[in-house]
Amino acid sequence: MAYKLGTADGEPTGLLRARRALVPNTSDTPEDREHSEFGDPLQRIWAACVLPYVGVAEVRQEAAALLDA
């Protein structure tokens, strides 16, 4: 279990001891298109919807992309 919820409408209490997270991912979309067309969905998911609930406050995402040949 990564968080505790006192009541169904209460705020979760994060139980992880980690306070920072590195989220690696891969991408085949050019970075400018990723941000202009899609925003940054993975950053939004991890930094707003997942990690804050388990107690992680600092989230850094690093993407590995294809290099032009």
C-alpha positions as CSV (number, residue, x, y, z in Angstrom):
1,M,0.0,0.0,0.0
2,A,1.4,3.4,-0.9
3,Y,-1.2,5.7,0.7
4,K,-3.8,5.6,3.4
5,L,-7.3,7.1,3.1
6,G,-9.2,7.8,6.3
7,T,-12.6,8.3,4.7
8,A,-13.9,8.0,1.1
9,D,-14.0,11.8,0.7
10,G,-10.8,12.6,2.7
11,E,-7.4,13.5,1.6
12,P,-4.9,10.6,1.1
13,T,-1.8,10.3,3.3
14,G,1.2,9.2,1.4
15,L,3.1,6.3,2.9
16,L,6.2,6.2,0.7
17,R,9.5,7.4,2.3
18,A,10.7,8.7,-1.1
19,R,10.1,12.4,-1.6
20,R,11.6,12.6,-5.1
21,A,10.9,10.5,-8.2
22,L,12.6,10.2,-11.6
23,V,10.1,9.0,-14.3
24,P,12.0,7.7,-17.4
25,N,10.1,7.2,-20.7
26,T,10.7,6.9,-24.4
27,S,9.2,8.9,-27.2
28,D,9.2,9.0,-30.9
29,T,7.5,12.3,-31.2
30,P,9.6,15.4,-31.6
31,E,9.8,17.4,-28.4
32,D,8.3,20.6,-29.9
33,R,5.3,18.7,-31.3
34,E,4.8,16.8,-28.0
35,H,4.5,20.0,-26.1
36,S,2.6,22.1,-28.6
37,E,0.0,19.4,-29.5
38,F,-0.3,17.3,-26.5
39,G,1.0,19.4,-23.6
40,D,3.0,17.0,-21.5
41,P,0.6,14.2,-20.6
42,L,3.0,12.0,-18.8
43,Q,4.2,14.8,-16.6
44,R,0.6,15.7,-15.8
45,I,-0.2,12.1,-15.0
46,W,2.8,11.4,-12.7
47,A,3.2,14.8,-11.1
48,A,-0.5,15.6,-10.6
49,C,-2.4,12.3,-10.5
50,V,-0.2,9.6,-9.1
51,L,2.9,10.6,-7.1
52,P,1.4,13.3,-4.9
53,Y,-1.0,10.8,-3.4
54,V,1.8,8.5,-2.2
55,G,3.9,11.3,-0.7
56,V,6.2,12.2,-3.5
57,A,6.5,16.0,-3.9
58,E,9.3,16.4,-6.5
59,V,8.9,14.7,-9.9
60,R,11.3,14.9,-12.8
61,Q,10.6,13.3,-16.1
62,E,13.4,12.4,-18.6
63,A,12.5,11.2,-22.1
64,A,14.8,9.2,-24.3
65,A,14.0,10.0,-28.0
66,L,15.2,8.7,-31.3
67,L,18.2,10.5,-32.9
68,D,18.0,11.8,-36.4
69,A,20.2,9.7,-38.7
